[in-house]
């Protein structure tokens, strides 16, 4: 009886492992398909940040500036 059980354990282990791997690949395939088919914007409309609109609700024609802080190694922060 012991030899039968010792022979079935590797077989049962292989079956369970195969089922788990197949399930994992199935879940990954379904999640990648749903991400690819999902719209980029949840509304489906082109959206604009409210700060880019003027008082009339139109896109502003003002020059926009950006600030980038790339090197902050020499910055000293005041102690509280």
Phi and psi restraints in degrees (value plus and minus 20) as a CYANA .aco file:
   2 UNK   PHI     -85.2   -45.2
   2 UNK   PSI     -57.1   -17.1
   3 UNK   PHI     -89.7   -49.7
   3 UNK   PSI     -51.7   -11.7
   4 UNK   PHI     -87.0   -47.0
   4 UNK   PSI     -64.4   -24.4
   5 UNK   PHI     -86.7   -46.7
   5 UNK   PSI     -59.3   -19.3
   6 UNK   PHI     -88.7   -48.7
   6 UNK   PSI     -45.1    -5.1
   7 UNK   PHI    -101.5   -61.5
   7 UNK   PSI     -49.6    -9.6
   8 UNK   PHI    -100.5   -60.5
   8 UNK   PSI     -46.8    -6.8
   9 UNK   PHI     -80.3   -40.3
   9 UNK   PSI     -69.2   -29.2
  10 UNK   PHI     -82.6   -42.6
  10 UNK   PSI     -55.1   -15.1
  11 UNK   PHI     -86.7   -46.7
  11 UNK   PSI     -66.0   -26.0
  12 UNK   PHI     -83.8   -43.8
  12 UNK   PSI     -60.2   -20.2
  13 UNK   PHI     -81.0   -41.0
  13 UNK   PSI     -65.2   -25.2
  14 UNK   PHI     -84.3   -44.3
  14 UNK   PSI     -59.6   -19.6
  15 UNK   PHI     -85.9   -45.9
  15 UNK   PSI     -65.9   -25.9
  16 UNK   PHI     -84.1   -44.1
  16 UNK   PSI     -63.6   -23.6
  17 UNK   PHI     -81.5   -41.5
  17 UNK   PSI     -62.8   -22.8
  18 UNK   PHI     -83.2   -43.2
  18 UNK   PSI     -63.3   -23.3
  19 UNK   PHI     -83.2   -43.2
  19 UNK   PSI     -61.7   -21.7
  20 UNK   PHI     -85.4   -45.4
  20 UNK   PSI     -61.1   -21.1
  21 UNK   PHI     -84.4   -44.4
  21 UNK   PSI     -63.3   -23.3
  22 UNK   PHI     -82.6   -42.6
  22 UNK   PSI     -60.7   -20.7
  23 UNK   PHI     -84.9   -44.9
  23 UNK   PSI     -60.9   -20.9
  24 UNK   PHI     -83.2   -43.2
  24 UNK   PSI     -64.3   -24.3
  25 UNK   PHI     -85.1   -45.1
  25 UNK   PSI     -57.2   -17.2
  26 UNK   PHI     -83.8   -43.8
  26 UNK   PSI     -63.7   -23.7
  27 UNK   PHI     -84.7   -44.7
  27 UNK   PSI     -63.3   -23.3
  28 UNK   PHI     -83.5   -43.5
  28 UNK   PSI     -59.7   -19.7
  29 UNK   PHI     -85.3   -45.3
  29 UNK   PSI     -62.5   -22.5
  30 UNK   PHI     -87.7   -47.7
  30 UNK   PSI     -57.9   -17.9
  31 UNK   PHI     -90.9   -50.9
  31 UNK   PSI     -56.9   -16.9
  32 UNK   PHI     -90.7   -50.7
  32 UNK   PSI     -52.9   -12.9
  33 UNK   PHI     -89.1   -49.1
  33 UNK   PSI     -57.8   -17.8
  34 UNK   PHI     -92.4   -52.4
  34 UNK   PSI     -52.5   -12.5
  35 UNK   PHI     -89.4   -49.4
  35 UNK   PSI     -59.8   -19.8
  36 UNK   PHI     -88.5   -48.5
  36 UNK   PSI     -53.5   -13.5
  37 UNK   PHI    -108.7   -68.7
  37 UNK   PSI     -31.5     8.5
  38 UNK   PHI     -92.9   -52.9
  38 UNK   PSI     121.7   161.7
  39 UNK   PHI     -87.9   -47.9
  39 UNK   PSI     133.0   173.0
  40 UNK   PHI     -90.0   -50.0
  40 UNK   PSI     -54.2   -14.2
  41 UNK   PHI    -133.9   -93.9
  41 UNK   PSI     113.4   153.4
  42 UNK   PHI     -85.0   -45.0
  42 UNK   PSI     -44.3    -4.3
  43 UNK   PHI    -109.2   -69.2
  43 UNK   PSI     -41.0    -1.0
  44 UNK   PHI      62.1   102.1
  44 UNK   PSI     -19.7    20.3
  45 UNK   PHI    -127.3   -87.3
  45 UNK   PSI     135.9   175.9
  46 UNK   PHI     -95.2   -55.2
  46 UNK   PSI     104.9   144.9
  47 UNK   PHI    -132.2   -92.2
  47 UNK   PSI     130.0   170.0
  48 UNK   PHI    -147.1  -107.1
  48 UNK   PSI     119.3   159.3
  49 UNK   PHI     -84.2   -44.2
  49 UNK   PSI     115.6   155.6
  50 UNK   PHI     -78.9   -38.9
  50 UNK   PSI     -47.3    -7.3
  51 UNK   PHI     -91.9   -51.9
  51 UNK   PSI     -31.7     8.3
  52 UNK   PHI    -110.0   -70.0
  52 UNK   PSI     -20.4    19.6
  53 UNK   PHI    -120.7   -80.7
  53 UNK   PSI     124.1   164.1
  54 UNK   PHI    -105.5   -65.5
  54 UNK   PSI    -191.4  -151.4
  55 UNK   PHI     -85.9   -45.9
  55 UNK   PSI     -38.3     1.7
  56 UNK   PHI    -113.5   -73.5
  56 UNK   PSI     -20.3    19.7
  57 UNK   PHI      64.3   104.3
  57 UNK   PSI      -8.3    31.7
  58 UNK   PHI    -119.2   -79.2
  58 UNK   PSI     137.1   177.1
  59 UNK   PHI     -83.2   -43.2
  59 UNK   PSI     111.5   151.5
  60 UNK   PHI     -90.3   -50.3
  60 UNK   PSI     129.4   169.4
  61 UNK   PHI    -121.4   -81.4
  61 UNK   PSI     -13.1    26.9
  62 UNK   PHI     -89.3   -49.3
  62 UNK   PSI     133.0   173.0
  63 UNK   PHI     -92.2   -52.2
  63 UNK   PSI     111.6   151.6
  64 UNK   PHI    -120.4   -80.4
  64 UNK   PSI     116.1   156.1
  65 UNK   PHI    -132.5   -92.5
  65 UNK   PSI     128.3   168.3
  66 UNK   PHI    -143.8  -103.8
  66 UNK   PSI     129.8   169.8
  67 UNK   PHI    -145.1  -105.1
  67 UNK   PSI     111.0   151.0
  68 UNK   PHI    -143.7  -103.7
  68 UNK   PSI     109.3   149.3
  69 UNK   PHI    -127.1   -87.1
  69 UNK   PSI      70.5   110.5
  70 UNK   PHI    -113.0   -73.0
  70 UNK   PSI     -50.8   -10.8
  71 UNK   PHI    -141.6  -101.6
  71 UNK   PSI      82.6   122.6
  72 UNK   PHI    -133.6   -93.6
  72 UNK   PSI       1.8    41.8
  73 UNK   PHI     -88.0   -48.0
  73 UNK   PSI     -55.0   -15.0
  74 UNK   PHI    -111.2   -71.2
  74 UNK   PSI     -12.1    27.9
  75 UNK   PHI     -99.9   -59.9
  75 UNK   PSI     112.4   152.4
  76 UNK   PHI    -131.5   -91.5
  76 UNK   PSI     102.0   142.0
  77 UNK   PHI    -112.0   -72.0
  77 UNK   PSI     115.0   155.0
  78 UNK   PHI     -87.9   -47.9
  78 UNK   PSI     126.1   166.1
  79 UNK   PHI    -101.3   -61.3
  79 UNK   PSI     122.5   162.5
